[in-house]
Amino acid sequence: MKDPVRSWLEHYGAFNPALPQHWVLLGVTESILLLTLMTIAFAFMAIYLRLVHNRRERYWQALHSKWDKDILNVLSGDRSIADFLMLVESGQELDFIRFLAPFAYRLRGSDLDILAQLAQPHLAHVEQQLKHKSPGVRIWAINIFGLFGMPAQEDSIAAMLTDHSPAVAMFAASTLLSHQRTGFVMPIIGQMHRFNKWNIHALADLLVRSGPKAIPMMQNVYLDIRQEPRTRVVVAEALARCNAFSSLNAALLVLGSEINRDVLVATMHLIAHISQGRHIESIRLLCNSTDEVLKITALRTLRALAVPADVPVFRKALEDTNTWVVRQAATALRDLGDLGTLQAIAAQIAHPRCMLARQILAEPA
């Protein structure tokens, strides 16, 4: 097919293939024409999108004008639920659910129960959205079930734990545990390997939502060496945030037998929360570890639990070559009231830890 722009220029005698400058003119002309057509296309697209938006806005205004006043009458008891549901026409079911959702975020108790009764006849339409190709729509459907469908829809939400999108699976887990459905704790923990994009603290907070009834199950996972180390770390952090004092024996067992550094660090963090100064001999031993990370963590843990009898341990650690070890030791001595040791170091300008001692003494306790 011959170039139409070139044909047009040749028709008016404005193009000579033998002249290089005419080829440049042809290229510039075609570029300008292409950009003009693209501009016109984008303009029509913008107009179309604006028209669609305006049409949608008018539609929502019409729905709100029909439902706004009556929803308040239903919540106040002046109108029955059955009468109000007659205002929802065929094809408006999902829009009605979208209308109810903002009220559910603000209401509690009996008012939320009324909203759930209003939504109940239309939840079948929401369940169809769990198969939508968009993860965002599937998450929205799970959220609606969390607002209006629990516990009747818990199995539908649980089925989404194996969704191919980790975000959808995570939202399903969060919804179930927010309602303290402890029966799903183990399936959720089984999906932890898919949640690598979430940090340890976020995943621990997720498990904490399940409530104290889930603590025995989490203890079993924490002790299970077949579990992935990251999963055990998450569970240990969750037990610490639950103040699971019953987990002390399990933590001491792990501390004496575990070889994975991350699990050991999480275990010491757990012990710092639940031991209340009891059975910390293993922590004192780890203060002499050859692993710098374990040594620093052990000193931090001992610092949280220490008694005056531990002062010699921290004094010895002041001689360590690792600055972070020395910082933990110096902070612990200050917290235990052994200011004399720090003041003596701070007074010796030539001492390698002089500036650090001065800094610790200057910091608020």
C-alpha positions, 0 to 999 in steps of 0.5 A: 500500500502506497503512503497516502501522505506521499501520494498527496504531496506528489499530487500537488508536485511537492515531493521529489524522491530524488531530493533528501530534504523532501524525505525529511519534509515527508517524515515531519508531515507524517509525524505531525499528522500522527500526533494530531490524530492521537490528540483527537483520539485522546480527546474523544476518549476523555469525553467518553470517560467523562460522560460515563462518569457523569452517568454513573454519578447521576445513577448513584445520586438517584439511588441515594435519594431513594435509600438515604432517608429510608435507611435511617428510618429502618435503623431507628425502627420506624420502618420494617426491614421487609418494606425497605428491601422492596426498594431494591430493584433487580440488578441493583443488588451489588450497588445496594451492598456498596451503599450499605458498606460505609454504614457498617464501618461506623455502626456497631451492635444492634445497628450493625445487625440490622445492616446485616439483615438488609444485606443477607438476601443479596449476599449470593450476588457477592459470593459470585464476585469471589470468582472475579478475575480481579483480585481487588474485586475478590478482596472486596467480596471477602470484606463484605462477608466480613462485615455482613456474613459472619459466621455463616460465610466463614467457609466461603472466606476460608476457601480463599486462603488458597487463592492464587493471589497472596493479597487475597489469601492474606485478606481472607486470613485477616478477616477470619482471625479478626472474627476470632475463628480459631478453627482456621488458625492452622490452615492460615499458618500453613499459608505463611510461606506465601506471605513473604511480602509482609514483614514479621510484625504484620504477620504476628499481629495477624495471629494475635487477632485470633485471641488467647484460645489459639495460643496452644496451637501456636505453641505447637507450631513454634515447637515443630522443627518441621515448620519453616523457620520464618513461620516459627519466628512469626509465631514466637513474635505472636506469642510474645505479643499475647504475653503467653506466659504458658509458653515459657517452658517451650521457649526454654526448650527451644533455646537449649536445642535450636540451631537456627539463629532467627528462631533463637533471636525470636525466642529470646524476644519471647522470653523477654516478654514472658519470663518475668526474670525467671529461668534466664540462666540460658540467656546469661550463657548466650551473652558469651556466644561467638555469634555476634547477633546472638550475643547482642540479642542475649544482652538486650534480653538480659538487660530487660530481665536483669537483677543487680547480680547481673552487673558483672556480666555487663561489666565484662561485656564492656570489654567486647570489641563489638560496639553494639555489644558494648552499647547494650552492656553500658545501657544495662549498667545505667538501668541497674544503677551502676553509674560509677563504672560508666562515670569512671570510663567517661572520665578517662579521655584515652579510654576507647569507650569514653565517648560511648559512656558519656553518651549513655550517661547523657541519655534519659533512662 
